[in-house]
Amino acid sequence: MIPIPNYLPCFSVLKTNIYLHSKEGFFENYLFSKLSWVQKREIAKLLGVSERLVYYYSTGKRKCSLNRMIKIAEYRNLKTFLEDAYRNFSGISTQGHKQSKLPKEYSYELAYLAGFIAGDGHVSKRSEIMFVNDSKDIIHEIIPKFVDFVFGVKLRFRKEGNYYRAVLNSKQIHVFFNKVIGFPAGKKKGSLRVPCFIYLSDEYKIGFLQGLFDSDGGVTLSKGKLSILYSSSTKEFLLQVQALLEGFSVKMGGPYASGGKKGMELRTYSKSQIKMFSDKIRYYHPKKLERINATVAQWRSR
């Protein structure tokens, strides 16, 4: 796994109070050890709070927000506070949201989730991350397993018509996907791009492509002709996806105008390219996997 650069500065500029959690009272010892009562009074004045609250911060009876910890660190001239805090925090929370962990290393699972969100997922303007799919297996098994691995939280589920939906309601994870990974909050049209970390390894590239095609890719079979495709309203994103696929010797034509004329698509009918995709990228989506495996098996038996 490759380390994620320190992203605590992204959280320190938010108006929302962010709380870092650690083992064995790290922050209490780091910020409040060997303070005189005079210094504690000065800190209380600096923060605009009571001396009793500073005492509660120092004993761990109350959580001190990240912004206030930064002010205390500046008062104490602790110049490496953000780096030390990043190394030692084990969880993060906001008011009204349960504690979750945030990853400090990129992973295949994070790459898959990023691909899924780039496809038929959504980062809302508030605090929700949504995963939508027509496969119950994907929404109730694959996505929860990867979300638990990366963030250690549970999802809420509901069914709408023929689609299954999983909702992750967490301000801190929302900020992570928006500010650290780089997904736009709200509409993706025109601004969607492949996250920079995906280019760091082939493992991340494959995870991203699997999530993308499981989410919003297509496997069509018409008059005996099989095709795989991916459509989007953002041409720059399609070109990035096309280049990622070519890195694994999978060439898809396009971008073409999609059937509904509402966007563009990448598509291939080539047997050799579909076989290459099946060998190197593959699906978790059971219906897509079954369709492509059955057809490729027929081709290879001839």
N, C-alpha and C positions, 0 to 999 in steps of 0.2 A: 504493500500500500504506500501511496505517496502522501506526505503531510500536507494539510491545508494551511496556507498562511494565516497568521493571526487575524481573526475577523472581529475581535472585540471592539475595535474602533467603529465598526459599522453599527454596533449596538449602543455605543456611548453617545451618539448624536441623536438618538430617538427621544421623543417627548415621553414615551411610555417608560415607566420604571422597570428596569431589568435587574434581576437578582441572580447572582452566581452562587452555586452550592459547591461545597468541597468536603472532603473527608478530614476528620480530626481537627476541625476548627482552624483550617489554614488561614482564612482571611482575618479572623479575630486575632490570631497570634501575629500575623504579618503587619496589620495596621495599628493595633492597639497595645502591643507589648511595650512595657517600660515607659508608659506615658504618665506624666505627673498630673495631678488634679488641675493644675494651671493650664496645662496643654489640652486637657479634656474640655475645660471651659472654653478655651480659644476655638477648639474644633466645633463645639456646640454653637458658638457665635458665628463661625464661618458657614455652617450648614443652615443656620436659622432654626435650630431645634433646641429642645430642652437638654440639660445636662443628664437627666435621667435616661433620655432616649439614647444618648451617646453611651451611657453605661450599659444599656440593653444591647446595643450594637457590639460592644466590647466583650460581652459574655455570651453572645450568640442567642439571646432571648428574642431578639428582633433582627430581621434581615436588613442589612444596609444595601441600598441600591447601588448599581455600578457607578452612576454619575457621582454619588456622594463618596464612594470609595476612591474615585479618581481625585476628588478634591482633597480628601484626607491624605492620599499618597503625595500630592503636590505640596501640601502643608509640611509633610514629613520629609520631603525631598527624596522620595523613593522613586527614582527615575526609571527603574525597570518594572514598575508595577504591572503594566498591561501584559508584558511578556511573561512575568511570573504568574499572573492571574490566569493567563491562557493555558499554561502548562498544568496548572493545579486544579482548575475547576472541573467538577464531575457532572454538573447538571446546571440547567438554567431555567428560570421561570419568569413570568410576568404576573401582575396582579389580575386575578380572575382566571388564570390558566395554570394547570398543573405543571409540575417540574418535568422536564424531559432532558435527555442528553442530546448534545449536538456533536456530530463527528469532528474529529481533528485530523482524520485521514480520508482521502478519497477512496472509493471502493466500487467494485462491480455493481453492488446493490444500489448504491447512490446513483450510478450512471444509468441503471435500468429505470429507476424512478424518474430521473430527469428526462429520459426519452419518452416515458409514458405521459408525463405532464406536457411535454412539447407536442405530443400528438393530441389525444382527446382528454387531457387533463386541464386543470385550471388553477391559477393562483389568483384568488379574489382580491379585491381592493381592500378587504378587511383582514380577516385572520384565517381564512379557510383555504385548504388545499383540497381539490376534488379530483377523484379518479373515476372515470366513467368507461364502461365496456359492456358488450353484449354477452360476455362470458362470465358466468358465476364463479368458475374456477379461478379466473384471473383476479377478480375483485375480492373474493372471500378467502383465497389461499395465497396466491403469489404476492399481491400487493401488501397484505398484512404482514407476511413473513419478512419482506424486505424493509417495510417501515419499522417493524419491531427491531430488526437487526441494526438499522442506521440510527433510529431515534428513540427506541424503547418506549413507544406509546401505542395506544390502541385506536382503532378507527370506529366510526359510526357508519352503519350500512342502511341502505334503503333501495327499493326497486321501483323504477318508473317505467311502465310499459314493458318493452323488451330489453331494457337496459338496467344494469346494476350500478350502483353508485356507492363509493366509499368516501367519507369526508374526514379530513384531519383538521381539527380546530385547535390551532396553537399559534399564538402570536410570534413566539420565538422561532418556530420552524418556518412560519410564513416569511419572517425577516430573512432567515437563512436562505431560502430559495430565491427570494427577491434580490437581496443585497449581495449575498456571497456567490450564489450560483448564477444569478443574472437574469432570471425570468421576469418579464414585465408583470406588474400587478394589474389585473383587468384584461382587456382585449390584447390578444397576441398579434393580430394582423399588422404586418408591416415592420414589427420590431422584434419578432422571434429570431433567435440565432442559436446555433449549437454552443453550449457552454464551453468556455475555454479549457476547463480541466479534462474534457473528453479527449482532447488531442494528446494528452500526456502518455497514454498507453493503448495498445490494441485491445486489452481487456475492457477498458472503459468505452472504447469505440463500439465494441460488440455489444456490451450491455446497453448502451444508448440506443443502438439500432434495434435491438430486440424489443426494448420498451416502446420505441416509436412505432414499429410495425405491429406489435401486439395490440397497441392502443388504437392506431388509426390507419394501419396499412391494409391493403386489400389483396385477396387471393380470388381471382375470378376464373370461372370455367364456363366457356360458351362455345357450343358446337365442337367440343373436343379440344379447344384451344385454351391452355392454362396461361394466366398472366399474373404477375405480382406488380403492385403499384403502391405509390404513396402520393397523396395530394395535399396541397397547402395553398393558402392565399398569399404567402410571402415567398417571392421568387428567390431572394438571397438565401433563405433557409433551405429551399429545395436544392439549390446549387451546392450548399455545404453538405447536405445529405448525400447527394450524388457523388461528391468527392470522397466522402467517407466510405461509401460502398465500393468505389473504384479502388480504394486502398486494399480491399479484400478480393480484387479481381471480379467484382460484380458490377456489370455495366448496365445501367438502366437509361433508356432514352428519355429525352425531354430537356427542360420542362415543356410540356404540351398544355394547351387549354383543356381543362377537364370537361367531362361530358355535360355537366350542368352549366358550363361557362362561368362559374362563380370563382374559379381558382385555376391552379395549374397542377400538373401531375408528372411524376416519373413513372415509367412503365416499361416492362419487358415481356415479350412472348418467347424469347429465345430459350430453348431447352437447356443449352449449355449454361446460360446465365442463371436460370432458375435452379438448376442442379448445384451451381456454385453457391447460390444464396442458401439453399437447403443444407449444404455441407458446412458453410462457414458462419452463417448468421443464425438461422433457425428461429422457430417460434416457441413460446409457451402456450399460446392461444390454442386450445384443443381442436377447434373446427378448422382453423387455418393450417395447423400442423397436420391434421389428418388428411386434408385435401391435397396439400403439396406432397406429403409423403407417399400417398397412394398413387398419385400421377407420376412422380419421379420413379417409383418402384416399377410401374408399368413400362416406362421408357427404358429402364435399365434391363428389363427382362426380354426386350425385343432384340 
